[in-house]
């Protein structure tokens, strides 16, 4: 079937006097889509060996140079050699993975998820991995992905432990702030789990008998009641001081121009970032933002700047002094955005 469609497409293109007029461009695109669809059916119908599947489905960087195209082609036509090479690389990488015996003893074959994304320990130590729906989203999390993970953390399916890799500290991919990747899920994690052991680059969090209660659950939209402000880029915004035992966050909704909407839809949004100014020190800190996730809450006060047993315990976070005085939102290209709106969010401990 695959060959038949290729022949049909070839004949049609060859017969066209001008294959680039508007009507024929449309028909050609439809034919190409049909060809891709038929190709997928053709590939699924093949009974691949394990090595051929590994060769075809593995991530291949086929788009930078001639050498990489050549490498990808060789991977497909020599799948056994390629899969053996992958196994050798995996074995070599796992030799550098280490997990302290104290952590393993506490885990004791109980269910565990990893955070933020490192999976090597799961493979090497054959951990009882119970994963949230999306544990790796390198480009960008979205409110929808965040909500799916949050539903998992609130369900009976959640694991007894979380193995937290502290290698990058509070930083996430692309210089993002880790607590802003999943603004809703992170609150559920911190209220449901308590750090119990720290060894080298790992912290083990255990499910609490009872979660820490927060007065108002975080949302992925502006709520009725609190004021919604208009903000400008490159201007400092003073941070209000709430009652004690609260986490201050700010919900931001970016207002795109038509050009910005088109770029966001066709490719990706321009980079936005946040600069923090602190009390009693001229130090500043910069983190990139995920524009679509900023409506769910950007962490402001108290700003956690390192990861350890103390700072991963929300009971300690709620008691920490507020250290951020003001912040500034910056953008890569102002022509892509008209401005932004923001609303303060206070996550306070519930009185028992």
Residue pairs with C-beta under 8 A, 6 or more apart in sequence:
1 38
1 41
1 42
2 38
2 39
2 41
2 42
5 34
5 35
5 38
6 35
8 31
9 31
9 32
9 35
12 27
12 28
12 31
13 19
13 28
16 24
18 24
19 25
19 28
43 56
48 56
49 79
50 83
51 79
51 80
51 82
51 83
52 79
54 79
54 82
54 83
54 86
55 75
55 76
55 78
55 79
55 82
55 83
56 76
56 79
58 75
58 82
58 86
60 68
60 71
60 72
60 75
61 68
61 72
62 68
62 69
62 72
74 82
75 82
90 123
93 120
94 120
94 123
94 124
97 120
97 121
97 124
98 200
99 121
99 124
99 125
99 202
100 199
100 200
100 202
102 197
102 199
103 163
103 197
103 199
103 202
103 204
104 125
106 161
106 196
106 197
106 204
106 206
107 127
107 161
107 163
107 204
109 128
110 128
110 159
110 160
110 161
111 128
111 129
111 130
111 159
111 160
111 161
112 127
112 128
112 129
112 130
112 159
112 160
112 161
112 162
112 163
113 129
113 130
113 131
113 132
113 135
113 158
113 159
113 161
113 162
113 163
114 121
114 122
114 129
114 131
114 135
114 162
114 163
114 164
114 165
115 162
115 163
115 164
115 165
115 189
116 164
116 165
116 168
116 172
116 178
116 181
117 135
117 136
117 165
118 165
118 167
119 129
121 127
121 163
121 202
122 129
127 163
128 159
130 157
130 158
130 159
132 149
132 152
132 153
132 185
133 145
133 148
133 149
133 152
134 141
134 145
134 148
134 149
137 145
137 181
138 173
139 268
140 268
140 290
140 292
140 293
141 181
141 182
141 290
141 293
142 292
142 293
143 184
143 220
143 292
143 293
143 295
143 296
145 182
146 182
146 183
146 184
146 185
146 220
146 293
146 296
147 184
147 220
149 182
149 185
150 182
150 184
150 185
150 188
152 158
153 185
153 188
153 189
153 192
154 188
154 192
158 192
158 207
159 207
160 206
160 207
161 204
161 205
161 206
161 207
162 189
162 193
162 204
162 205
163 202
163 203
163 204
164 195
164 202
164 203
164 204
164 205
164 307
164 312
165 201
165 202
166 198
166 201
166 202
166 203
166 307
166 308
167 201
168 178
169 306
169 307
170 177
170 178
170 179
170 304
170 305
170 306
170 307
171 177
171 178
171 287
172 178
172 180
172 181
174 288
175 286
175 287
175 288
176 287
176 288
176 289
176 290
177 274
177 287
177 298
177 299
178 186
178 307
179 186
179 299
179 304
180 287
180 289
180 290
180 293
180 294
180 297
180 298
180 299
181 290
181 293
182 293
183 218
183 220
183 249
183 293
183 296
183 297
183 298
183 299
184 218
184 219
184 220
184 296
184 297
187 214
187 217
187 218
187 347
189 205
190 212
190 312
190 313
190 314
190 317
191 208
191 211
191 212
191 213
191 214
191 314
192 207
192 208
192 211
193 205
193 206
193 207
193 208
194 205
194 206
194 208
194 313
195 203
195 204
195 205
195 309
195 312
195 313
196 204
196 205
196 206
197 203
197 204
198 204
198 308
198 309
203 307
203 308
203 309
203 312
205 312
212 314
212 315
212 349
213 349
213 350
213 352
214 347
214 348
214 349
214 350
215 347
215 348
215 349
215 350
216 346
216 347
216 348
218 249
218 296
218 297
218 345
218 347
219 296
220 295
220 296
221 251
221 295
222 228
222 251
222 253
222 295
222 341
222 343
223 343
226 343
226 344
226 345
227 343
228 341
228 342
228 343
229 341
229 342
229 343
230 339
230 340
230 341
231 237
231 252
231 329
231 339
231 340
231 341
231 342
232 339
233 329
233 330
233 331
233 334
233 337
233 339
233 340
234 328
234 329
234 330
235 328
236 277
236 326
236 327
236 328
237 250
237 326
237 327
237 328
237 329
237 342
238 325
238 326
239 248
239 300
239 301
239 322
239 324
239 325
239 326
239 327
240 248
240 344
241 322
242 248
242 346
242 348
243 346
243 348
244 319
245 318
245 319
245 348
245 349
246 318
246 346
246 347
246 348
246 349
247 299
247 301
247 302
247 317
247 318
247 346
247 347
247 348
248 300
248 301
248 322
248 324
248 344
248 345
248 346
249 297
249 298
249 299
249 300
249 344
249 345
249 346
249 347
250 297
250 298
250 300
250 327
250 342
250 343
250 344
250 345
251 294
251 295
251 296
251 297
251 298
251 342
251 343
251 344
251 345
252 289
252 294
252 295
252 298
252 329
252 340
252 341
252 342
253 294
253 295
253 340
253 341
253 342
254 269
254 272
254 291
254 294
254 337
254 340
255 337
255 338
255 339
255 340
255 341
256 264
256 269
256 336
256 337
256 338
257 335
257 336
257 337
257 338
259 335
259 336
260 269
260 270
260 335
260 336
260 337
263 269
263 270
263 336
264 291
264 336
269 291
269 292
269 336
270 331
270 332
270 333
270 336
270 337
271 288
271 289
271 331
271 332
272 288
272 289
272 291
272 294
272 329
272 330
272 331
272 332
273 286
273 287
273 288
273 289
273 329
273 330
273 331
274 286
274 287
274 289
274 298
274 327
274 328
274 329
274 330
275 284
275 285
275 286
275 327
275 328
275 330
276 284
276 285
276 286
276 287
276 300
276 303
276 324
276 326
276 327
277 284
277 324
277 325
277 326
277 327
277 328
278 284
278 285
278 303
278 323
278 324
278 325
279 322
279 323
279 324
279 325
285 303
285 305
289 298
289 329
297 345
300 324
300 327
301 322
301 323
301 324
302 317
302 320
302 321
302 322
302 323
302 324
303 323
303 324
304 311
304 317
310 316
311 317
318 348
318 349
329 340
331 337
